[in-house]
Amino acid sequence: MAPAHGRFGVKLLVAIGSLLGWFDYGPCVTDEFLMPRKKPPSRIVVQRSRNNVKRRLVSVLPALESRLALAECVRYGAYSKHKYKPDAYGLAPYAGMDVDRTYCDAHASFGKESASRIPALLRRAVMLGLWSEQHVGEVPSLLWTVDESGWVFELRMTNVAQAQYHGYPLLSGDAFAKRVLARVAEVCRAQENPAAQDPDLRAAIVAAETFYR
């Protein structure tokens, strides 16, 4: 709070100014008006919770037969919500709420030129058993995969009939990324490990563990 003599001086200046026509605040000049206003509280950005039921990893590794079947039919479809430059993909700009979304091209530098890597990343997600607990029919609502760049991507169901997903990166502060990496390590320690056939997996794990440290 300003000293009493300071508030008196400001009031006197306002009163003289009003008489001389400098400005006209009228009767609204009060101690409350003269006191500095408090700043509004900073906006808090809440990370997605690792306990969110929609982001829960399946508790048991899916059977090899189920993983092989899904790996054969899983597809990717670009979605403008997670493209900073959707026109580069021939997509119209996203018209929904701009809340809590990340961009493949802007955040993870995963642009159209990286599209050739997507089939391998989808297969990696499926074969590592990085499926969500929630399913739509026989297909998991969410998948997760780890890129050689170190980014973990979340893949969300777009078209269940076609087993089509769209993806987006998990930011470094997203706690769920560590859950994904812990599951990857668990699967890689298992004796039955089809992921061993993925020659780039080890590099992806090392990069991701560094990025999400």
Summary of the structure (lengths in Angstrom):
residues: 213
radius of gyration: 27.1
end to end distance: 44.6
largest distance: 89.9
contacts: 539
relative contact order: 0.14
helix: 42%
strand: 13%
